C-alpha cells in the first residue's frame, strides 16, 4: 500500500468545509452537536495567516471562539486545544497557561495536558530550542467518551507474565498494547514530511487520528474552527466521522478539499500512526518492519472501531 493506510470512499455530506470567519461559521450550528472540537489556533507570532495583536486582545478573540465551541460541544464530547508559545521581545508566553482560565470560566474539566514532542524545528541562539507543544483536553462533565483500545501502543515487554501469585503464568499486560500516556512523539510536518503542503504550521494527521479514535464514536461530528489545510478533517473522514472546518484563507480551503478528494480516491498519502520515528542508528531507520506490518494495522484498528467495548 502506497500510504500504509486503508482509504474508504466518503459521502460528500461527510465533509463540511468553508472559507469563512470561524464565528460566522460556528454560530448557525445547533447547540451540543459536536462530539470533538480539535484545533490548533494561531499563536499570535506574525505568521502569514494571522495579524499580530497585543496578547490581551489575542486572548479576547480566542475567548469568543472558545465560547462558541463550548456551546457546540456535546455533553459527552471533548475539546482539544493544541498550542505552543507566544513570543514577544525574546520572552515566551505558554499559551496553554494563558488560555486555561478561559476554559475554566466555562466549567470545563481538564483531563490531560498532553505534551507533543517533535525533534525538528527552528534553532534558537538565546534560549533552548523549542521541541514540544501541548494539547489541552477538556470535557464538560465526568461522563465522556474515552476509548482506549483503538489507540493502544505496543507494550515494552509484550510477553511479560506474572511471576507469582494467583495469576502466575498469565500475561501481566493487555494483549492489545498499553496506554500511550500523555507524552506523544510524532514528527512535525516539515519539508520532507509526506503530508507537507504550503501551510507553514500544519497539523500531522496521525496526531489528530489518535484524538478522533479515542474521543469519538463512528459517525460522530468533529469540528476544527481553525482548519488550515484540513488535517483534522482528513483524520475524521479516515475513521468514518463527519468533519466540519473553516478557514479564512481560500487557498488553504481549496487544498483541504483536494486532500479530502484524494482520500476518497485512495491517493492521499499520510504518515501511518504505527510507524516509529526515524532512527538513523538503526537499519532502515527502524521503520522497515513497521512498514511491512502497517498493512494489517489499520484493519485491526477498524475492528476495534466497530467494537468499542471490546
C-alpha positions in Angstrom: 0.0 0.0 0.0 1.5 3.3 -1.1 0.4 5.2 2.0 0.2 2.4 4.5 -3.5 3.3 5.2 -6.9 1.9 4.3 -8.8 4.5 2.3 -12.6 4.5 2.0 -15.0 6.4 -0.2 -16.7 9.1 1.9 -20.1 10.7 1.0 -19.9 14.4 0.2 -22.0 15.4 3.1 -19.4 14.0 5.5 -17.1 16.9 4.9 -18.5 20.4 5.5 -15.8 23.0 4.8 -16.0 26.7 4.3 -13.8 29.8 3.6 -15.3 31.9 6.3 -14.6 33.6 9.6 -14.9 31.0 12.4 -17.6 32.8 14.4 -19.8 33.2 11.3 -19.2 29.5 10.5 -20.0 28.3 14.0 -23.0 30.3 15.1 -25.6 28.7 12.8 -24.9 25.1 14.2 -27.2 23.6 16.8 -26.1 23.5 20.4 -24.3 20.4 21.7 -23.9 18.6 18.4 -20.1 18.2 18.1 -18.5 15.1 19.7 -15.0 16.5 19.3 -13.6 20.0 18.8 -10.0 19.8 17.9 -7.9 22.6 16.6 -4.6 24.5 16.7 -5.3 28.2 16.6 -2.7 30.9 15.5 -0.1 31.6 18.2 -0.1 35.4 17.6 3.6 35.3 16.4 3.1 37.0 13.0 2.7 34.1 10.6 1.4 34.8 7.1 -2.2 33.8 8.0 -2.6 35.9 11.1 -2.4 39.6 12.3 -0.2 40.1 15.3 -2.0 41.7 18.2 -1.4 42.5 21.9 -1.6 39.4 24.0 -4.7 40.5 25.9 -6.5 41.3 22.6 -5.5 37.8 21.3 -6.9 36.2 24.4 -10.2 38.1 24.0 -10.5 36.9 20.4 -9.8 33.4 21.4 -12.3 33.6 24.2 -15.1 34.3 21.7 -14.3 31.3 19.6 -13.9 29.1 22.6 -17.3 30.2 23.9 -18.9 29.1 20.6 -17.0 25.8 20.7 -18.2 25.1 24.2 -21.8 25.8 23.1 -21.5 23.3 20.3 -19.8 20.6 22.3 -21.9 17.6 23.1 -22.3 16.8 26.9 -20.2 13.6 26.4 -17.8 15.3 24.0 -14.2 16.5 24.2 -12.5 19.8 23.4 -8.8 19.6 22.4 -6.9 22.9 22.0 -3.3 22.4 20.7 -1.0 25.4 21.3 2.6 26.4 21.6 4.2 29.6 22.8 3.6 33.3 22.0 6.9 35.1 21.7 7.4 38.8 22.3 10.8 40.6 22.6 12.5 37.2 23.2 10.2 36.3 26.1 7.9 33.3 25.8 4.3 33.1 27.0 3.0 29.5 27.1 -0.5 29.8 25.5 -1.9 26.7 27.3 -1.3 28.6 30.6 -2.6 31.9 29.2 -5.8 30.3 27.9 -6.5 27.8 30.7 -8.6 30.3 32.7 -10.8 30.9 29.7 -11.8 27.2 29.6 -12.3 27.1 33.3 -14.7 30.0 33.2 -16.9 27.7 31.1 -16.7 25.0 33.8 -14.7 22.6 31.6 -12.6 20.0 33.3 -9.0 19.3 32.2 -8.5 15.6 31.6 -4.9 15.7 30.3 -2.3 18.2 29.4 -0.7 16.2 26.5 2.8 17.0 25.5 3.5 16.6 21.8 7.3 16.2 21.3 9.0 16.5 17.9 12.7 16.5 17.1 13.0 19.2 14.4 12.4 22.9 14.3 14.0 26.3 14.4 17.3 26.6 16.3 17.4 29.3 19.0 20.5 31.2 19.9 19.5 32.8 23.2 17.4 30.1 24.7 16.9 26.3 24.3 15.2 25.4 21.1 11.6 24.5 21.5 10.7 20.9 20.7 7.3 20.4 22.2 3.8 21.8 22.2 0.8 20.9 24.3 -2.8 19.8 23.8 -5.3 20.7 26.5 -8.0 18.0 26.6 -11.2 19.2 28.3 -14.7 17.7 28.9 -17.9 19.2 30.1 -18.6 16.6 32.7 -17.4 13.3 34.1 -19.4 11.2 31.6 -17.5 11.4 28.4 -16.4 9.2 25.5 -13.0 7.7 26.0 -12.0 4.6 24.0 -8.5 3.4 24.9 -8.3 0.2 22.9 -8.1 1.8 19.4 -5.1 3.9 20.4 -3.1 1.4 22.4 0.6 1.2 21.5 3.0 -1.8 21.7 4.0 -2.8 25.2 7.7 -2.6 26.1 7.6 -6.2 27.2 4.6 -7.7 25.4 5.2 -11.3 26.6 5.8 -10.4 30.2 3.9 -12.6 32.7 3.1 -12.6 36.4 5.9 -14.4 38.3 3.9 -15.5 41.3 0.5 -15.2 42.9 -2.9 -16.4 41.6 -2.1 -15.0 38.1 1.3 -16.7 37.8 2.0 -17.5 34.2 -0.6 -15.2 32.8 0.2 -12.1 30.8 0.6 -9.1 33.0 -0.3 -6.5 30.4 -3.1 -6.0 28.0 -2.6 -8.1 24.8 -3.8 -5.2 22.7 -1.0 -3.0 24.0 -0.5 -0.3 26.6 -1.9 3.2 27.2 0.1 5.7 25.1 0.5 8.1 28.1 0.4 11.9 27.9 3.7 12.4 26.1 3.3 11.8 22.3 6.1 11.7 19.9 5.1 12.4 16.3 7.2 14.1 13.6 6.1 17.6 12.9 5.2 18.4 9.3 8.4 19.8 7.7 9.6 19.9 4.1 10.4 16.2 3.8 7.1 15.1 5.5 4.8 13.1 3.2 1.9 15.4 4.1 3.6 18.7 3.6 1.6 21.4 1.8 2.1 25.2 1.6 0.8 25.8 5.1 3.6 26.9 7.4 2.2 25.3 10.6 0.5 22.1 9.6 -1.0 19.5 11.9 0.2 15.9 11.4 -2.8 13.8 10.6 -1.7 11.0 12.9 -1.8 13.3 15.9 -5.5 14.1 15.3 -6.3 10.5 14.4 -5.4 9.4 17.9 -7.8 12.0 19.4 -10.5 11.1 16.9 -10.2 7.4 17.7 -10.1 7.9 21.5 -12.7 10.6 22.0 -15.4 9.9 19.4 -17.5 7.1 18.1 -18.2 6.1 14.5 -20.5 8.7 12.9 -19.5 11.4 15.4 -19.0 15.0 14.4 -15.5 16.5 14.5 -15.1 20.3 14.3 -12.0 22.3 13.6 -12.6 26.1 13.7 -9.0 26.9 12.5 -8.9 24.2 9.8 -5.9 25.3 7.8 -5.4 22.7 5.1 -7.8 20.2 6.6 -5.7 17.7 8.5 -8.4 17.4 11.2 -11.0 16.8 8.5 -8.8 14.1 6.9 -8.3 12.4 10.3 -12.1 12.4 10.9 -13.0 11.0 7.5 -10.4 8.3 7.6 -12.3 6.8 10.6 -15.9 7.3 9.4 -16.6 10.5 11.3 -18.1 13.7 9.9 -15.7 16.6 9.5 -16.6 20.3 9.9 -14.0 23.0 9.3 -13.4 26.6 8.2 -10.5 28.9 7.4 -10.3 32.5 6.2 -7.6 31.7 3.5 -9.3 30.4 0.3 -6.1 28.7 -0.9 -6.0 26.6 2.3 -9.6 25.6 2.0 -9.0 24.6 -1.7 -6.1 22.4 -0.5 -8.3 20.9 2.2 -10.9 19.9 -0.4 -8.1 18.5 -2.6 -6.9 16.3 0.3 -10.5 15.1 1.0 -10.9 14.1 -2.6 -7.5 12.4 -2.7 -8.6 10.5 0.5 -11.8 9.4 -1.3 -9.9 8.2 -4.4 -7.3 6.3 -2.3 -4.4 8.5 -3.4 -3.8 10.7 -0.3 -0.5 9.9 1.4 -0.4 10.2 5.2 2.1 9.0 7.7 0.7 5.8 9.4 0.0 6.1 13.1 2.0 2.9 13.9 5.2 4.0 12.2 8.1 4.6 14.6 10.0 7.9 14.5 13.0 7.6 12.1 16.2 6.5 14.0 19.4 6.9 11.9 21.2 4.5 14.2 19.0 1.5 13.1 18.9 -0.3 9.8 16.3 1.4 7.5 15.8 3.9 10.3 14.0 1.3 12.3 11.0 1.5 10.0 11.2 -1.4 7.6 9.4 -3.9 9.9 6.8 -1.3 10.8 6.1 -0.6 7.1 5.5 -4.3 6.5 3.2 -4.6 9.5 1.3 -1.4 8.8 -0.7 -3.1 6.0 -2.6 -5.1 8.7 -2.6 -2.5 11.5 -5.4 -0.3 10.0 -7.6 -3.4 9.7 -7.1 -4.1 13.4 -8.0 -0.5 14.3 -11.1 -0.9 12.0 -12.2 -4.0 14.1 -11.6 -2.1 17.3 -13.5 0.8 15.9 -16.5 -1.4 15.2 -16.3 -3.0 18.7 -15.6 -0.1 21.1 -16.5 -2.3 24.2 -14.0 -5.0 23.3 
